[in-house]
């Protein structure tokens, strides 16, 4: 099955660890199995500033860098524990359980989706705390 991706001028994509930047509007047809992240899915280490964001970053690295899996697994576990200590509510528990299942089966790309849910919940909780403090 072919994966088709359209990139805007200057948009980045990571394919099997290689960073590719579109020069002009670019359409890609990928015909083999690859690890791929579009620019909006890529997080820099400096952006991993909260437990949920750190979980996303380390999961992304496990997806992109299979040679460093043992190092990434340790970081994922530490970040997941931190998220668990801070997260409350049924939605967060479900997202953490689904994340753990996907990460345990090395389905890191889909685990990133659960991280995005956790990042949204974390952001909402931080906004609530800031609002209460004001």
C-alpha positions in Angstrom: 0.0 0.0 0.0 1.3 3.4 -1.0 1.5 6.3 1.5 1.0 9.6 -0.1 2.2 12.8 1.6 2.0 16.4 0.4 4.5 18.8 1.8 4.3 22.6 1.7 7.4 24.6 0.8 9.9 24.4 3.6 8.0 21.7 5.5 10.2 19.0 7.1 9.6 15.3 7.3 11.8 12.6 8.9 12.0 9.3 7.0 14.0 6.5 8.5 16.0 9.1 10.5 16.8 11.4 7.6 15.4 14.9 7.8 14.0 16.0 4.4 12.9 19.6 3.7 10.5 20.3 0.8 11.8 22.7 -1.8 8.5 24.0 -3.2 5.3 22.1 -3.0 6.2 18.4 -3.0 4.2 15.2 -3.2 5.8 12.0 -2.0 4.6 8.5 -2.7 6.2 6.1 -0.2 6.0 2.5 -1.3 7.8 0.5 1.4 7.6 0.3 5.2 9.4 3.3 6.8 9.4 5.3 10.0 8.0 8.7 9.1 7.1 11.8 11.0 5.8 15.1 9.5 7.2 18.4 10.7 4.3 19.1 13.0 4.8 15.7 14.7 8.5 16.4 15.4 9.5 17.7 18.9 12.9 19.1 19.8 14.5 18.2 23.1 14.0 21.8 24.2 10.2 21.5 23.8 10.1 18.5 26.2 9.4 20.8 29.2 6.6 18.9 31.0 6.2 15.2 31.9 3.7 14.5 29.1 5.9 16.4 26.6 8.9 14.4 27.8 6.9 11.2 27.3 6.1 12.3 23.7 9.7 13.2 23.0 11.2 9.9 24.2 8.5 7.9 22.5 9.3 9.8 19.3 12.9 9.0 19.7 12.2 5.2 20.3 10.2 5.4 17.0 12.9 7.1 15.0 16.0 5.5 16.7 15.5 1.8 17.1 19.3 1.3 17.8 18.9 3.3 21.1 15.7 1.5 22.3 17.1 0.5 25.7 18.0 4.1 26.5 14.6 5.3 25.1 12.7 2.7 27.1 14.2 3.8 30.3 13.3 7.4 29.6 9.8 6.5 28.5 9.2 4.6 31.7 10.5 7.5 33.9 8.3 10.0 31.9 5.2 7.7 32.1 5.7 7.4 35.9 5.8 11.2 36.2 2.7 11.6 34.0 0.9 9.0 36.2 1.7 10.9 39.4 0.3 14.1 37.9 -2.7 12.8 35.9 -6.1 12.3 37.3 -9.4 11.4 35.7 -10.7 8.6 33.6 -9.6 10.0 30.3 -6.0 10.3 31.4 -6.0 6.8 32.9 -7.4 5.4 29.6 -4.8 7.3 27.5 -2.0 6.0 29.8 -3.2 2.4 29.6 -3.5 2.6 25.8 -0.1 4.3 25.5 1.5 1.5 27.6 -0.1 -1.2 25.5 1.1 0.4 22.3 4.6 1.1 23.6 4.9 -2.4 24.9 4.1 -3.8 21.5 6.6 -1.3 19.8 3.7 0.6 18.1 5.4 3.9 18.9 3.7 5.9 16.1 0.2 5.2 17.5 1.5 5.6 21.0 2.4 9.2 20.0 -1.3 9.8 19.5 -2.0 8.9 23.2 0.8 11.3 24.2 -0.9 14.1 22.3 -4.1 13.4 24.4 -2.0 13.4 27.6 -0.3 16.7 26.6 -3.7 18.3 26.0 -5.0 17.1 29.4 -1.8 18.3 31.1 -2.1 21.7 29.4 -5.7 22.0 30.6 -4.7 21.0 34.1 -1.9 23.6 34.1 -4.3 26.3 32.9 -6.8 25.4 35.6 -4.1 25.7 38.3 -2.9 29.1 36.9 -6.5 30.3 36.8 -7.1 29.2 40.4 -3.9 31.0 41.5 -4.9 34.2 39.9 
